[in-house]
């Protein structure tokens, strides 16, 4: 079988519009921060315990897509749910 390499004129190549991808769903993560503790405390943890972080309530948090920060924002409350309010887009 012979394969022929045809060079196409760029004008004749199909045009792909980004609107084709606008309905593709993605999973985003909101990274608030971390908590440090020791192994003993972790092993003794039970329901009802609280772990304090160093993150302040009005501090910026990150919106992550596939390990990459795509936006920063703050956590707000809306109708009893935590929501992410965008303050900047990367």
Secondary structure, DSSP 8 states (H G I E B T S, - for coil): ---------GGGS----GGGGTT-----EEE-------HHHHHT--TT-----S--TTS-EEEEETTEEEEEEEEEEETTEEEEEEEEE-
